[in-house]
Amino acid sequence: MTSELDEVLEQIQVLPPAVQAKLISRLPQDEQKTVLEIIDELNIRKLRTKASDDFMIYVQEMWPGFIHGKHHEKMARAFERVARGEVKRLVINMPPRHTKSEFASYLLPSWFFGKYPNKKIIQTSHTAELAVGFGRKVRNLVDSPVYKNIFPALDLQSDSKAAGRWNTNFGGEYFAIGVGGAVTGKGADLLIIDDPHSEQEATLAETNPEIYDKTYEWYTSGPRQRLQPGGSIVIVMTRWSKRDLTAQVLKAAAQRGGEEWEIIEFPAILPSGNPLWPEFWNEKELYALKEELPVGKWQAQYMQQPTSDVSAIVKREWWRIWEYNSPPPCQFIIQSWDTAFLKSERADYSACTTWGVFYADDDTGKPQSNIILLNAFKRRMEFPELKQRAYEEWKEWEPDSIIVEAKAAGSPLIFELRRMGIPVQEFTPSKGQDKIARLNAVADIFASGRVWVPETRWAEELVEEVASFPSGEHDDLVDSMTQALLRYRKGGFIQLASDEEDEPQAFQRKVAYY
C-alpha cells in the first residue's frame, strides 16, 4: 500500500462513516476496495471484542428482534461478573414472560463458551425435555454463521453433537438435564439452573409443601457436587413458595455460612407502580393479569414475594368466607386508618379497613358475635387526596367509630376530620406493644372462626398480607386491621371462651420447722 493509503487508514479509524467515505473517495478505484475491506475487518474485530466483554452487545447481535428493558441490563452486568469470576453464586428471581430462559438457558451458555471454549457447562430445568430443548438451541446457535461472526474459533466437535450433550473443538462440554436426573461423571465450571419448579409441582405443593424439598435434595446431592473448583452457580427462576429452591439455598447459606449469594429480584410491577418491562408489557395488560390471578400466585410468581402459613401468626384457613353478595346487618362499624408519611416510590401505603359486628348462631344455636370485613384498600397518597378519601369512606359507611393511628399523616388527618365535625379516636400503641404483639393479641378471634371476609379481590389482598406477616414486604393493611380488632376486643364486642375468668385459687404458705 502507498504512504497515502497508510495515512488515510490512520485517519479514518476514528472518524464518522460519512467523513470516512469522503476521504476514501480521494483514493484510486483499486485502493478504495482494499480500504473498505480493511475497514470492514477492523469493525468486525471491534465488534468481536465488545461482544465478548459486553453481554448486551452479544444479545443484540444474536437476537435482532430483541426488545430491550432495563432489567436486561442488570442481568447482563450480573452475568459479566460471573464470567469474570467476581461472583460465584447468583440468584435472579423474575416473573414469567420477561426473557428469563432466553437469557439464562440460551444466550448465557453460548456467550460463556465463546469466551471460555474449554469450560464445562451443566444446564438444568424442571424437565429433561425442556433442558434438552435449550441444549439444541444453544448447539444450533454455536454452529450458525451469525455466531461465528463473533466467535470464529469455536466449533462443535464432529463426533459429539447430540442436542443435550455435546463438546466443543477446544474440549469444552455441554450437558443438559432435568430436575431429578443423574449427573454422575459430569463436571461444571458453570451450573445454570433455570426454573427448577413446574406448575404441576406447585399444585401438589399446595397440599404437600414438602414437594419442594425433593428439588433441593436433588440439587445438593447431584449438581452442586459436580461443580469444578472455582466454578459458578446461576439460578434464574420464578418464585413459588417459601420452600422453593431459592428459599432453601439462601437459608442453608445463612445457617451454615461459606457461600455468599448475590440476589437480584425483579417484581413485575415496580414500587412506583410502573411495569418492570414497559417496552413489552403495557400497564393495562399487566394490571388485568394481576386481577385475574389469585393473590398468592401473583405475589409469588410475579412479585417474587411468596407467602407462607408456616410462620404466619394468623393462618389462611382461620378466615371464614362470606358467600353472599351483601354483608349482614351490622351492630357496630369501625373504620380504621393506617397512614404513611408521603407519596413516593419508597413510602408505605396508607391503608383503610372497615369492619362490622354481626350476630349468628353457633353450632349449639346460641347467638355469637362475629366480625366481617366490609371494605379494604391501600394506596400511596399525598395528604389532600388522603383527607378527601377519608371523608368519602366515612360518608359511604357512616361508621360508629373511626380510628387513626397518631403517626405520620395520621395526626394532621385526625385534626382535619375533627375540624369537619367527624369524631375520631386516636390510636397510640402501648409501650412494648409492637406490630407482632398486637396481631398476637387478636389472633384468637381468627382461630375461633369469628372473622369473615367476602369473596373479593381486596379481601384476598388483606388475607395474603396477614398470612405473610411479619416477613412480608408490606403490613399497612395488617396495622389497620389490628387497630380495629383490638378496639372490638377491648370494647367487649367479641367474647371468646378464653375470656372466661379462671376460678380463684388459694395458695398455702409453706412453713418450715427447724
MITORMAR-399133 format. One record per residue (C-alpha): residue in three letters; x, y, z. Coordinates in steps of 0.5 Angstrom, whole numbers, padded with zeros to 4 digits, always signed. Example, Ala and Ser with C-alpha at 12.3 -4.5 7.8 and 13.67 -1.06 7.14 Angstrom:
BEGIN
ALA+0025-0009+0016SER+0027-0002+0014
// end
This chain:
BEGIN
MET+0000+0000+0000THR+0002+0007-0001SER+0004+0012+0004GLU-0002+0016+0002LEU-0006+0010+0004ASP-0003+0009+0010GLU-0004+0016+0012VAL-0012+0015+0010LEU-0013+0009+0014GLU-0010+0012+0021GLN-0015+0018+0020ILE-0021+0014+0018GLN-0021+0009+0024VAL-0023+0015+0029LEU-0028+0019+0024PRO-0035+0018+0023PRO-0038+0014+0017ALA-0039+0020+0013VAL-0033+0023+0014GLN-0029+0016+0012ALA-0033+0016+0006LYS-0031+0023+0003LEU-0023+0021+0005ILE-0024+0014+0001SER-0027+0017-0005ARG-0020+0021-0006LEU-0016+0015-0007PRO-0015+0011-0013GLN-0021+0006-0015ASP-0017+0000-0014GLU-0015+0002-0007GLN-0022+0004-0005LYS-0024-0003-0005THR-0018-0005-0001VAL-0019+0000+0004LEU-0026-0002+0005GLU-0025-0009+0006ILE-0020-0007+0012ILE-0025-0002+0015ASP-0030-0008+0015GLU-0025-0012+0018LEU-0023-0007+0023ASN-0030-0006+0025ILE-0031-0014+0026ARG-0025-0014+0030LYS-0028-0009+0035LEU-0035-0012+0035ARG-0032-0018+0037THR-0028-0015+0043LYS-0034-0011+0045ALA-0039-0017+0044SER-0034-0022+0048ASP-0034-0017+0054ASP-0041-0014+0054PHE-0047-0019+0054MET-0052-0014+0052ILE-0048-0013+0045TYR-0047-0020+0044VAL-0055-0021+0045GLN-0057-0015+0040GLU-0052-0019+0035MET-0055-0026+0036TRP-0062-0023+0037PRO-0064-0018+0032GLY-0071-0017+0035PHE-0070-0017+0042ILE-0074-0012+0046HIS-0069-0008+0051GLY-0071-0007+0058LYS-0067-0004+0064HIS-0068-0011+0068HIS-0064-0014+0062GLU-0058-0009+0063LYS-0058-0011+0071MET-0058-0019+0069ALA-0052-0017+0063ARG-0048-0014+0068ALA-0049-0020+0073PHE-0047-0025+0068GLU-0041-0021+0066ARG-0039-0021+0074VAL-0040-0029+0074ALA-0036-0029+0067ARG-0030-0025+0070GLY-0030-0029+0077GLU-0032-0024+0081VAL-0039-0027+0083LYS-0039-0035+0084ARG-0046-0035+0087LEU-0052-0031+0083VAL-0060-0032+0084ILE-0064-0028+0080ASN-0072-0028+0081MET-0076-0025+0076PRO-0083-0026+0073PRO-0086-0031+0067ARG-0085-0028+0060HIS-0079-0023+0062THR-0074-0026+0058LYS-0072-0031+0064SER-0070-0037+0060GLU-0068-0034+0053PHE-0062-0030+0057ALA-0060-0036+0062SER-0061-0042+0058TYR-0060-0040+0051LEU-0055-0034+0051LEU-0051-0034+0057PRO-0048-0041+0056SER-0047-0039+0048TRP-0043-0033+0050PHE-0040-0036+0056PHE-0037-0042+0051GLY-0035-0036+0046LYS-0031-0033+0052TYR-0028-0040+0055PRO-0029-0045+0050ASN-0025-0050+0054LYS-0030-0050+0060LYS-0036-0054+0062ILE-0043-0052+0063ILE-0049-0056+0066GLN-0055-0053+0064THR-0062-0056+0068SER-0069-0054+0068HIS-0075-0057+0071THR-0076-0063+0066ALA-0071-0066+0062GLU-0075-0065+0055LEU-0074-0057+0057ALA-0067-0057+0058VAL-0065-0061+0052GLY-0069-0057+0048PHE-0065-0051+0050GLY-0059-0055+0049ARG-0061-0056+0042LYS-0062-0048+0041VAL-0055-0047+0044ARG-0052-0052+0040ASN-0055-0049+0033LEU-0053-0042+0035VAL-0046-0044+0036ASP-0046-0047+0030SER-0049-0041+0026PRO-0046-0036+0022VAL-0048-0030+0026TYR-0045-0034+0032LYS-0038-0035+0028ASN-0038-0028+0026ILE-0037-0026+0034PHE-0033-0032+0036PRO-0030-0035+0030ALA-0025-0040+0033LEU-0031-0044+0037ASP-0034-0050+0033LEU-0037-0056+0035GLN-0033-0063+0036SER-0035-0067+0030ASP-0037-0074+0034SER-0041-0070+0039LYS-0047-0066+0037ALA-0053-0069+0041ALA-0058-0064+0043GLY-0057-0065+0050ARG-0050-0067+0051TRP-0044-0064+0046ASN-0037-0062+0046THR-0033-0056+0043ASN-0027-0057+0039PHE-0023-0054+0045GLY-0025-0059+0050GLY-0031-0056+0053GLU-0037-0060+0055TYR-0045-0058+0055PHE-0049-0062+0059ALA-0057-0061+0059ILE-0061-0065+0065GLY-0068-0064+0068VAL-0069-0064+0076GLY-0068-0071+0079GLY-0064-0073+0073ALA-0057-0076+0074VAL-0050-0072+0073THR-0045-0077+0075GLY-0039-0077+0072LYS-0040-0070+0069GLY-0037-0063+0072ALA-0039-0056+0071ASP-0035-0049+0071LEU-0042-0046+0070LEU-0048-0049+0073ILE-0054-0046+0071ILE-0061-0048+0074ASP-0067-0045+0070ASP-0074-0045+0073PRO-0073-0052+0077HIS-0080-0052+0079SER-0086-0053+0075GLU-0094-0051+0075GLN-0095-0059+0077GLU-0090-0059+0083ALA-0093-0052+0085THR-0100-0055+0085LEU-0098-0061+0089ALA-0094-0057+0094GLU-0101-0053+0096THR-0103-0059+0100ASN-0096-0062+0101PRO-0090-0057+0101GLU-0085-0062+0102ILE-0085-0063+0095TYR-0080-0057+0094ASP-0075-0061+0099LYS-0074-0066+0093THR-0071-0061+0089TYR-0067-0058+0094GLU-0064-0065+0096TRP-0063-0067+0088TYR-0059-0060+0088THR-0055-0062+0094SER-0054-0069+0092GLY-0053-0068+0085PRO-0051-0062+0081ARG-0048-0058+0087GLN-0043-0063+0088ARG-0041-0063+0080LEU-0038-0056+0081GLN-0031-0055+0079PRO-0026-0052+0084GLY-0027-0044+0082GLY-0034-0046+0079SER-0040-0041+0079ILE-0048-0043+0080VAL-0053-0038+0077ILE-0060-0040+0079VAL-0065-0036+0075MET-0073-0037+0077THR-0080-0035+0078ARG-0081-0035+0086TRP-0087-0040+0088SER-0086-0041+0096LYS-0082-0040+0102ARG-0079-0047+0101ASP-0077-0047+0094LEU-0070-0047+0091THR-0068-0040+0092ALA-0071-0040+0099GLN-0067-0046+0101VAL-0061-0045+0098LEU-0061-0038+0102LYS-0063-0041+0108ALA-0057-0046+0108ALA-0052-0041+0106ALA-0055-0036+0112GLN-0055-0042+0117ARG-0048-0045+0115GLY-0044-0040+0112GLY-0039-0041+0107GLU-0043-0039+0101GLU-0044-0032+0099TRP-0050-0031+0094GLU-0052-0024+0090ILE-0059-0024+0090ILE-0063-0020+0084GLU-0070-0019+0085PHE-0075-0017+0079PRO-0082-0015+0081ALA-0087-0015+0075ILE-0089-0008+0078LEU-0084-0004+0081PRO-0085+0000+0087SER-0087+0006+0083GLY-0093+0003+0080ASN-0090+0002+0073PRO-0088-0004+0070LEU-0082-0008+0070TRP-0081-0008+0063PRO-0086-0003+0060GLU-0083-0004+0053PHE-0086-0011+0052TRP-0092-0011+0058ASN-0096-0005+0058GLU-0099-0003+0064LYS-0106-0004+0063GLU-0105-0012+0061LEU-0100-0013+0067TYR-0106-0010+0072ALA-0111-0014+0068LEU-0107-0020+0069LYS-0106-0018+0077GLU-0114-0018+0077GLU-0114-0025+0074LEU-0109-0029+0078PRO-0110-0031+0086VAL-0106-0026+0090GLY-0102-0032+0093LYS-0100-0033+0086TRP-0099-0026+0084GLN-0095-0025+0090ALA-0090-0031+0089GLN-0089-0031+0081TYR-0090-0024+0079MET-0088-0020+0085GLN-0082-0025+0088GLN-0086-0025+0095PRO-0088-0032+0096THR-0092-0032+0103SER-0093-0038+0108ASP-0097-0040+0113VAL-0091-0044+0117SER-0089-0037+0120ALA-0096-0034+0120ILE-0099-0031+0126VAL-0106-0032+0123LYS-0107-0038+0118ARG-0111-0037+0112GLU-0115-0043+0114TRP-0118-0039+0120TRP-0121-0034+0116ARG-0129-0035+0114ILE-0131-0034+0107TRP-0138-0030+0107GLU-0141-0032+0101TYR-0147-0027+0100ASN-0147-0021+0095SER-0149-0017+0101PRO-0146-0016+0108PRO-0150-0018+0114PRO-0154-0012+0118CYS-0148-0010+0123GLN-0149-0007+0130PHE-0142-0003+0131ILE-0138-0001+0125ILE-0131+0001+0126GLN-0127+0005+0120SER-0119+0004+0122TRP-0113+0008+0118ASP-0106+0007+0118THR-0103+0013+0115ALA-0096+0014+0111PHE-0091+0020+0111LEU-0092+0022+0104LYS-0093+0019+0097SER-0086+0017+0094GLU-0084+0010+0091ARG-0081+0008+0098ALA-0086+0010+0102ASP-0091+0006+0105TYR-0098+0006+0103SER-0104+0009+0107ALA-0109+0004+0109CYS-0116+0003+0111THR-0120-0002+0113THR-0128-0002+0115TRP-0131-0007+0120GLY-0138-0009+0123VAL-0140-0013+0128PHE-0146-0018+0127TYR-0149-0024+0131ALA-0150-0031+0128ASP-0152-0038+0132ASP-0146-0042+0133ASP-0147-0050+0133THR-0151-0050+0139GLY-0156-0045+0137LYS-0153-0040+0141PRO-0152-0033+0138GLN-0145-0031+0138SER-0142-0024+0136ASN-0138-0024+0129ILE-0133-0019+0126ILE-0134-0018+0118LEU-0129-0014+0113LEU-0134-0009+0110ASN-0128-0006+0106ALA-0121-0005+0105PHE-0116-0001+0101LYS-0109+0002+0101ARG-0105+0007+0096ARG-0100+0012+0096MET-0103+0019+0097GLU-0101+0026+0098PHE-0104+0029+0104PRO-0110+0033+0100GLU-0112+0026+0097LEU-0112+0022+0104LYS-0116+0027+0107GLN-0121+0027+0101ARG-0121+0019+0101ALA-0122+0019+0109TYR-0128+0024+0108GLU-0131+0019+0103GLU-0130+0013+0106TRP-0133+0016+0113LYS-0139+0019+0109GLU-0140+0012+0105TRP-0140+0007+0111GLU-0142+0012+0117PRO-0138+0008+0122ASP-0140+0009+0129SER-0132+0010+0131ILE-0126+0012+0126ILE-0119+0010+0129VAL-0113+0013+0126GLU-0106+0012+0129ALA-0103+0018+0131LYS-0097+0018+0127ALA-0094+0020+0120ALA-0100+0023+0117GLY-0105+0021+0122SER-0104+0027+0127PRO-0106+0032+0121LEU-0111+0027+0119ILE-0114+0027+0126PHE-0114+0035+0126GLU-0118+0036+0119LEU-0123+0030+0121ARG-0125+0033+0127ARG-0125+0040+0124MET-0130+0037+0119GLY-0134+0035+0125ILE-0133+0028+0125PRO-0131+0024+0131VAL-0124+0021+0131GLN-0121+0016+0136GLU-0113+0017+0137PHE-0109+0010+0137THR-0103+0010+0140PRO-0100+0003+0142SER-0098+0002+0149LYS-0091+0001+0151GLY-0088-0005+0149GLN-0094-0007+0144ASP-0090-0008+0137LYS-0094-0010+0131ILE-0093-0017+0132ALA-0095-0017+0140ARG-0101-0013+0137LEU-0103-0018+0132ASN-0102-0024+0137ALA-0107-0020+0142VAL-0113-0021+0137ALA-0110-0028+0134ASP-0115-0032+0138ILE-0121-0029+0135PHE-0119-0031+0128ALA-0117-0038+0131SER-0124-0038+0134GLY-0127-0038+0127ARG-0131-0031+0128VAL-0128-0027+0123TRP-0131-0026+0116VAL-0129-0024+0109PRO-0133-0023+0103GLU-0130-0026+0096THR-0127-0020+0093ARG-0120-0018+0091TRP-0119-0013+0096ALA-0121-0018+0102GLU-0116-0023+0099GLU-0110-0018+0099LEU-0112-0017+0106VAL-0112-0024+0108GLU-0105-0025+0104GLU-0102-0019+0107VAL-0104-0022+0114ALA-0101-0029+0112SER-0094-0026+0110PHE-0094-0022+0116PRO-0089-0021+0119SER-0084-0023+0114GLY-0088-0019+0108GLU-0086-0013+0105HIS-0092-0009+0107ASP-0096-0009+0113ASP-0100-0003+0112LEU-0107-0007+0112VAL-0105-0011+0118ASP-0104-0005+0122SER-0110-0002+0120MET-0114-0009+0122THR-0111-0010+0128GLN-0113-0003+0131ALA-0120-0004+0129LEU-0120-0011+0132LEU-0116-0009+0139ARG-0122-0004+0139TYR-0127-0009+0139ARG-0124-0014+0144LYS-0123-0008+0149GLY-0130-0006+0148GLY-0133-0012+0150PHE-0136-0013+0143ILE-0133-0020+0142GLN-0133-0025+0148LEU-0129-0032+0147ALA-0129-0038+0151SER-0122-0036+0153ASP-0124-0030+0156GLU-0128-0033+0162GLU-0124-0032+0169ASP-0121-0038+0172GLU-0123-0040+0179PRO-0119-0036+0184GLN-0114-0041+0187ALA-0112-0041+0194PHE-0104-0042+0196GLN-0102-0044+0202ARG-0096-0041+0205LYS-0090-0046+0206VAL-0088-0047+0213ALA-0081-0049+0215TYR-0080-0052+0222TYR-0073-0052+0225
// end
